Amino acid sequence: MNADAVRRAADLLRGHRESIDRLDAILVFTLAERFKHTQAVGALKAAHGLPPSDPAREANQIARLERLAADADLDPEFAKTFLTFIISEVIRHHESHLENTPKP
């Protein structure tokens, strides 16, 4: 490869990496915002004696995300695995709220 081609490749690589870094930041802040809402849901559920898990909603959310992934040309199985992990964390947080909520 000549020096110009290497330089162009390095510029393209830098641009892709900058985009990846921005998207990683977006993912982190989006997940943080999502967890703020799920924490509020967990507190609400605990305060009203509702179960920490809602299997029907979780199944609907997974199916919805799989469809969105397919539309976005993202592996639906990866999307399912990712959301399943997030849901398990949410349930863990909801259980923690339930354990720490005074019983009437």
N, C-alpha and C positions, 0 to 999 in steps of 0.2 A: 504494500500500500504506500502511496506517496504521502508526503507531509500534508498536503491540502485535504486529502481524503481522511487522514487520521484526525486532523483538526475539526473537520465537519462532523465526523463521528463523535468526537469528544463533545462538541457543542450540542449535538442531538442528545447524547447521553445525559449531559448536564440539564438540559431542558426537561427530559423525562423524569429525572430524579427530583427536580424542583417541583414538578407536578405531583409526584408521589408524596413528597414531603407535605405539600399543601393538603392533599387528600387525606393523608394520615392524621393531620391536625383536625380536619373536618370530621373524620370518623370519631376521634377521641371526644371532641366537644359534643357531637351528636349523641354518642353513647352516654356521656355525662348528663345531657338534657333528658334523655330517655329514662335514665335511672332516677332522676329527680321525680319524674312523674310516677314511675313504678314504686318508688319509696312512699309517695303520697297515697297511692292505691293500697299498698301494704298496711299503712297506718289506718286507713279507712276500713279496710277489711278486718283488721284486728279489733278496732273500736266497736265494730258491729257483729263480731263473732262469725265472720264469714271465713270459709276455708282459704288457705294461702294459695291453693292451686285451683285453676279452672280448666280442666282438661279439654272441654269443648272449645273454649276460646283459644287455647293454645294450639289445638289441631287446626282451627280455622286460620290462625295467624301463620302457622307453618305452611299451609297450603297456599295462602295469599302470597307469602314471600317466595315460595317456589315459582308461582306464576310470574311475579315481578322479575325474578331472576332470569327466567326463560325469556321474558320480553327484553331484558337488558343484555341478553347474550352472556349471562353468567351461569355457571354450572348450578342447576337447581339443588343438587345434592350438597354442594358446598354451602349454599344459602340455608338449607335445612339444618345442616350441622351447626352453622354459625348461630342461627336463631335458637336452636335447641340448647346450645350452651348459654346463651343470654337468658332464656326462660328459666333454666336451672338456677342461675344466679338470682333472678328475680324471686323465684319461689323461696330460695334460701333467705333472702332479705325479708320476705313476707313472713316466713316462719319465725324469724328473729323478732319482728314486730309483735307477732302473736305471743311469743314467750315473754316479752317485756311489757305487755299491756296488762294493767291490773284487771283482775276478774271482778265482775259485778257481784 
